[in-house]
Amino acid sequence: MKPESHKKNVIVLFSGGRTSAYMCYWLKRNRTHVWNMIFVYANTGQEHENSLDFVNICDQKMKLDLVWIETDIKQKSESNGYKIVNFNTASRKGEVFEDMISRYGLPNKDFPHCTRELKIEPIKRYAKEIFGSDYSLALGIRVDEPSRLKQSKTDNEKLYPLAYDHPKTKGDIINWWKDQHFDLQVPEHLGNCTWCWKKSDRKLWTIAKDFPEVFDFPKRMEAKYPNTSNYERKDTRVMFRRYRSAENIVAESDKDFNVFIEPTMHQGTLGILEDECADECGSFQI
């Protein structure tokens, strides 16, 4: 793709959720005349299958010409790369996630390199190859998420269309999707990586109670890669907060707790995150 020199070069980050999908829809119809846009989705291999279906349908219905990217982890003496995949060839069993763990160790709150290596870095490598250093990033962060609107003087410019150009709240987004002929068929607590360690305990316990098989992958990773070497030190890691393992999370789901119920328009809880990190992978900061 040869960019038109008079237009602004923009990488549009599609996270796979409703908000970023709507952002793609709006930008495609309202910014094509002034932006050279490339719509990009970074796959980790641990998203729900219905998330991949949703991404694929959005790509087709909205005519995004979406670029599916996965990280390409190299040996420690080499620089990592990226690879272009598609809906059919995208990792679904955590292959690229395990590649990342094999080099950098298990991710957790103290070592949050999964977002960096599975999303941020491969997209930056791709963007640099297409646009050099002359590009901006459009992120699906809404007007009702002010704490997530970040800008750095040294990074590429961040664009927040749904916060400034076309302000939308979570309620606006949900109402818009109600009028569409298709929608994301994934419960909120299973969104993004299904078992993500950034999710609240209540979400994780609910997932473990209803879909215990989701934790098969993190269990296997913790068993296979308990020790890792970084910066000349060795440690033993687990992935979940308060030094808990996937086994711990599943065991804890047997106790009494308030099961996570997906927010609705009538519950008055739209836009409330529990204790997830503010920069969770749904619309990560590059």
C-alpha positions in Angstrom: 0.0 0.0 0.0 1.5 3.3 -1.1 0.2 6.1 1.2 -1.1 9.3 -0.4 1.3 12.0 0.7 -1.3 14.7 1.5 -3.1 12.5 4.0 -2.4 11.7 7.6 -1.0 8.2 8.1 -3.0 6.4 10.8 -2.8 2.9 12.2 -6.3 2.1 13.6 -6.2 -0.4 16.4 -9.0 -2.9 16.4 -9.0 -4.7 19.8 -11.9 -7.1 18.9 -14.5 -5.4 21.1 -17.6 -3.5 20.4 -16.1 0.0 21.1 -13.1 -0.4 18.8 -15.3 -2.0 16.1 -17.6 1.0 16.2 -14.6 3.3 16.0 -13.5 1.4 12.8 -17.0 1.7 11.4 -17.1 5.5 12.0 -13.6 6.2 10.8 -14.1 4.3 7.6 -17.1 6.5 6.8 -15.8 9.8 8.1 -12.0 10.0 7.8 -11.1 8.2 4.5 -10.8 11.5 2.7 -8.2 12.9 5.1 -6.4 9.8 6.6 -4.4 7.0 5.1 -5.9 4.3 7.4 -4.7 0.8 8.0 -6.9 -1.3 10.3 -4.9 -3.7 12.4 -5.8 -6.6 14.8 -3.1 -8.3 16.9 -4.0 -11.9 17.8 -2.6 -13.5 20.9 -3.9 -17.0 20.4 -6.0 -16.9 23.6 -9.0 -14.9 22.5 -12.5 -16.5 22.5 -13.3 -18.1 19.2 -16.4 -15.9 19.0 -14.2 -12.8 19.3 -12.3 -14.0 16.2 -15.6 -14.5 14.4 -16.7 -11.0 15.3 -13.4 -9.5 14.1 -13.8 -11.4 10.8 -17.4 -10.3 10.3 -16.6 -6.7 11.1 -13.8 -6.8 8.5 -16.2 -8.1 5.9 -19.2 -6.0 6.7 -17.3 -2.8 7.2 -14.8 -3.4 4.4 -11.8 -2.7 6.5 -9.2 -4.7 4.6 -8.1 -5.7 8.1 -4.5 -6.7 8.7 -4.2 -9.6 11.2 -0.8 -9.6 12.9 0.9 -12.0 15.3 4.2 -11.6 17.0 7.2 -13.7 15.7 9.4 -14.5 18.7 13.0 -15.2 17.9 15.9 -16.6 19.8 17.3 -14.3 22.6 20.1 -13.2 20.4 17.8 -12.0 17.6 15.2 -9.2 17.4 11.6 -10.3 17.3 9.5 -9.8 14.2 5.8 -10.1 13.2 3.9 -12.2 10.8 0.7 -11.5 8.8 -2.0 -14.1 9.3 -5.8 -14.2 8.6 -9.0 -15.5 10.2 -8.2 -19.1 9.1 -4.5 -19.2 10.0 -4.6 -17.2 13.2 -3.4 -19.0 16.3 -6.2 -20.4 18.5 -4.3 -22.7 20.9 -1.9 -20.1 22.4 1.0 -21.0 20.1 2.3 -17.4 19.9 1.5 -16.8 23.6 3.7 -19.8 24.5 6.5 -18.6 22.2 6.4 -15.3 24.1 6.5 -17.1 27.5 9.4 -19.3 26.4 11.6 -16.2 25.9 10.3 -13.8 28.5 8.8 -16.0 31.1 5.3 -16.0 32.6 3.6 -12.6 32.5 2.0 -11.1 35.6 1.5 -7.8 37.4 5.2 -7.4 38.0 6.2 -8.6 34.5 3.4 -7.3 32.2 5.2 -8.1 29.0 2.4 -10.0 27.3 0.7 -6.8 26.0 4.1 -5.4 25.0 5.3 -8.5 23.1 2.0 -9.8 21.7 0.4 -6.5 20.7 2.4 -3.3 21.0 5.8 -4.4 19.5 4.5 -6.4 16.5 2.2 -3.5 15.6 5.0 -1.0 15.9 7.2 -3.1 13.7 4.5 -3.4 11.1 3.7 0.4 11.2 7.3 1.3 10.9 7.7 -0.9 7.8 4.6 0.7 6.2 4.9 4.4 7.3 8.4 4.7 8.8 8.1 7.0 11.8 5.3 9.2 10.2 2.1 7.8 11.6 -0.5 8.2 14.3 -2.4 5.6 16.3 -6.2 5.6 16.6 -7.4 3.9 19.8 -10.9 2.9 20.8 -11.2 4.8 24.1 -14.5 6.5 24.8 -15.3 9.9 26.3 -16.4 8.2 29.5 -12.9 6.7 30.1 -10.9 9.9 30.8 -8.2 8.1 32.9 -7.2 6.2 29.8 -6.6 9.2 27.6 -2.8 9.4 27.6 -0.4 11.2 25.4 3.4 11.1 25.4 5.6 13.8 23.8 8.1 11.2 22.6 5.7 8.6 21.2 3.7 8.6 18.0 0.6 10.8 18.3 -2.5 9.1 19.9 -5.9 9.8 18.4 -9.0 9.2 20.4 -11.9 9.6 17.9 -14.6 8.4 20.4 -13.4 10.8 23.1 -13.0 14.0 21.0 -14.0 13.9 17.4 -17.2 11.8 17.8 -17.7 11.4 21.6 -19.4 8.2 22.7 -20.1 6.5 26.0 -20.4 2.8 26.7 -24.2 3.1 26.7 -24.1 4.8 23.2 -22.0 1.9 21.9 -24.3 -0.8 23.3 -27.4 0.9 22.0 -25.8 1.2 18.5 -25.0 -2.5 18.4 -28.6 -3.4 19.4 -29.7 -2.0 16.0 -27.1 -4.0 14.0 -27.7 -7.4 12.3 -24.7 -9.0 14.1 -23.0 -8.5 17.5 -20.1 -9.8 19.6 -21.3 -13.1 21.1 -18.9 -13.1 24.0 -19.8 -12.4 27.7 -17.9 -9.4 29.0 -15.9 -11.5 31.5 -14.6 -13.7 28.7 -13.5 -10.8 26.5 -10.0 -10.2 25.3 -7.7 -13.1 26.5 -10.3 -15.3 28.2 -8.3 -15.9 31.4 -6.3 -12.7 31.5 -4.6 -12.1 34.9 -5.7 -8.5 34.8 -9.3 -9.4 35.3 -11.0 -9.0 38.7 -11.2 -12.0 41.0 -15.0 -12.1 40.6 -14.7 -12.4 36.8 -11.9 -15.0 37.1 -13.9 -17.1 39.6 -17.0 -16.9 37.5 -15.1 -18.0 34.4 -13.5 -20.9 36.4 -16.9 -21.9 37.7 -18.7 -21.9 34.4 -15.8 -22.6 31.9 -13.0 -24.3 33.9 -11.4 -25.5 30.6 -10.4 -21.8 30.0 -7.6 -22.3 32.6 -6.1 -25.4 31.0 -3.6 -23.2 29.0 -2.4 -21.0 32.0 -2.1 -24.2 34.1 0.0 -25.8 31.4 2.2 -22.7 31.1 2.8 -22.4 34.8 3.7 -26.1 35.0 6.0 -25.9 31.9 7.7 -22.5 32.6 7.9 -22.0 36.4 11.5 -20.8 36.3 12.7 -18.0 34.1 16.0 -16.2 33.8 15.9 -12.4 33.3 18.7 -9.9 33.9 21.0 -12.6 35.6 18.4 -13.5 38.2 16.3 -16.6 38.5 12.8 -16.7 40.0 9.7 -18.8 40.2 6.6 -17.2 38.8 2.9 -17.6 38.7 0.5 -15.4 36.7 -2.3 -14.2 38.9 -2.3 -11.4 41.4 -1.3 -12.0 45.0 1.1 -14.7 43.9 -1.7 -17.1 42.9 -1.6 -19.8 40.2 -4.3 -20.8 37.7 -4.8 -23.9 40.0 -5.5 -21.5 42.9 -8.0 -19.5 40.9 -10.0 -22.6 40.0 -9.9 -23.9 43.6 -11.1 -20.5 44.9 -14.1 -20.6 42.5 -15.6 -23.4 44.7 -16.2 -20.9 47.6 -19.2 -18.6 47.9 -18.8 -15.4 46.0 -20.9 -12.9 44.0 -21.0 -14.3 40.5 -20.2 -11.7 37.8 -23.3 -10.7 35.9 -22.9 -8.9 32.7 -24.0 -5.2 33.1 -27.1 -4.1 31.2 -28.6 -0.7 30.5 -31.0 -1.2 33.4 -28.4 -1.9 36.0 -26.8 1.5 35.8 -23.3 0.0 35.8 -22.2 0.6 32.3 -18.6 1.8 32.0 -17.6 0.5 35.5 -14.5 -1.6 35.5 -13.9 -3.7 38.6 -10.2 -3.9 39.5 -8.7 -4.4 36.1 -5.7 -2.3 35.1 -6.8 0.9 33.4 -4.6 0.1 30.4 -6.0 -3.4 29.8 -5.5 -4.9 26.4 -8.8 -3.8 25.0 -7.4 -0.5 23.8 -3.8 -0.7 24.9 -1.5 2.3 24.9 1.4 2.2 22.5 
